[in-house]
Amino acid sequence: MRVLGVDPGLTRCGVAVVDVAPNRTAQLVHVEVLRTPPDMALELRLLGIARGLTAAFEQHLPEAFAIERVFAQQNVQSVMGVAQISGIALHLAAERGLPVGLHTPSEVKAAVTGYGNADKRQVTTMVTRLLGLAEAPKPADAADAIAIAVCHAWRQPAPAAAAGAMTPAQRAWRDAEASARRR
């Protein structure tokens, strides 16, 4: 199963694509952090992140999409940026007919470390080990996006993951994208 995971953020948005086999082994396909400067106009920041996410969807053709669920915190401005990016990412996934998973930070931490209150360093260390990476992904947004993708794949029922089940909408989107690339 190929999962595109997103750690949403307006200044730094982690994006990872991970292939997870039925035996739960994971392989990193792609990881990046999309960045926008805080002094840029909001609409241009949203456009920049949207373009980066669109490129990841089109280049890597995921079978599923996962994103960290927006959670409440004190900083309203930060929550707004996360919510805006989440909306764009969810729209792009829905447009492609992808199944979507929203995972809380504690779910993701528990999935990859076994402990729902793990810190960022622990998540990064476990992601590095689980995927057999030569070096830790940096910044933490990159490691978090990988962890979100892995968490999502591991939470899927085994038969669906093993069969690589795709919806008709997913197959149609992938076929159209592949055809467009050949032109």
HELIX and SHEET records of a PDB file:
HELIX    1   1 LEU A   42  HIS A   60  1                                  19    
HELIX    2   2 VAL A   76  GLU A   95  1                                  20    
HELIX    3   3 PRO A  105  THR A  113  1                                   9    
HELIX    4   4 LYS A  120  LEU A  130  1                                  11    
HELIX    5   5 ALA A  140  TRP A  154  1                                  15    
HELIX    6   6 ALA A  158  ALA A  163  1                                   6    
HELIX    7   7 PRO A  168  ARG A  182  1                                  15    
SHEET    1   A 5 ALA A  26  ARG A  35  0                                        
SHEET    2   A 5 ARG A  12  VAL A  20 -1                                        
SHEET    3   A 5 ARG A   2  ASP A   7 -1                                        
SHEET    4   A 5 ALA A  64  GLU A  68  1                                        
SHEET    5   A 5 VAL A 100  HIS A 103  1                                        
END                                                                             
